Amino acid sequence: MTMQWMVDEMMQERAHPGYIKRVSEEEYLQWARGFVFEGLKNQRYGQSFCNYFDIHDNILYYSSNVADADRYIQETYLR
């Protein structure tokens, strides 16, 4: 992730309030592999995803069911 990419993402979010950040399959799989360590720190699946990708989504953040959170991530955020 480059600094320019992060700035572009932030500008896109501000310009379009309904904008949904998209995550590539590769980025998702990289995060998912690391989730084991986040889980050990008592982070929920959706909470970890939101924190990792700097996404503000209360439905996902507070979801307590891993299967439901994963389905929601795949339907909403994967490109």
C-alpha positions in Angstrom: 0.0 0.0 0.0 1.5 3.3 -1.1 1.0 6.7 0.5 -0.6 8.0 -2.7 -3.0 5.1 -2.8 -4.1 5.8 0.8 -4.6 9.5 0.0 -6.6 8.6 -3.1 -8.8 6.3 -1.0 -9.5 9.0 1.6 -10.3 11.6 -1.1 -12.6 9.2 -2.8 -14.5 8.6 0.5 -14.9 12.3 1.2 -16.0 13.1 -2.4 -18.6 10.3 -2.4 -20.2 9.7 1.0 -21.8 6.4 -0.2 -18.4 5.2 -1.5 -17.6 1.7 -0.4 -13.9 0.8 -0.1 -13.1 -2.3 -2.2 -10.5 -4.9 -1.1 -8.8 -7.2 -3.5 -8.9 -11.0 -3.1 -5.1 -10.9 -2.4 -5.5 -8.2 0.3 -8.4 -10.1 1.9 -6.4 -13.4 2.0 -3.4 -11.7 3.5 -5.6 -10.2 6.3 -7.4 -13.5 6.8 -4.1 -15.4 7.4 -3.2 -12.9 10.0 -6.5 -12.9 11.7 -5.5 -15.8 13.9 -3.3 -13.4 15.9 -6.0 -10.8 16.1 -8.4 -13.4 17.4 -6.0 -14.2 20.1 -6.2 -10.5 21.2 -10.0 -10.9 21.5 -10.9 -9.1 18.4 -14.0 -10.1 16.5 -13.6 -11.2 12.9 -15.5 -8.1 11.5 -13.8 -5.8 14.0 -10.4 -7.0 12.9 -11.3 -6.5 9.2 -12.6 -3.0 9.8 -9.5 -2.0 11.8 -7.0 -3.5 9.3 -8.6 -1.8 6.2 -9.7 1.4 8.1 -13.4 0.7 7.3 -16.2 2.3 9.3 -19.1 -0.2 9.2 -20.9 -0.8 12.5 -22.8 -3.8 11.2 -19.6 -5.6 10.4 -17.6 -4.2 13.3 -20.0 -5.6 15.9 -20.9 -8.8 14.2 -20.3 -11.7 16.6 -20.8 -14.6 14.1 -17.7 -15.3 12.0 -19.6 -17.0 9.1 -22.0 -14.1 8.8 -19.3 -11.5 9.0 -17.2 -13.3 6.3 -20.2 -13.6 4.0 -20.9 -9.9 4.5 -17.3 -9.0 3.8 -17.3 -11.0 0.6 -20.6 -9.6 -0.7 -19.8 -6.0 0.3 -16.1 -5.3 0.1 -14.4 -7.8 -2.2 -13.9 -6.6 -5.8 
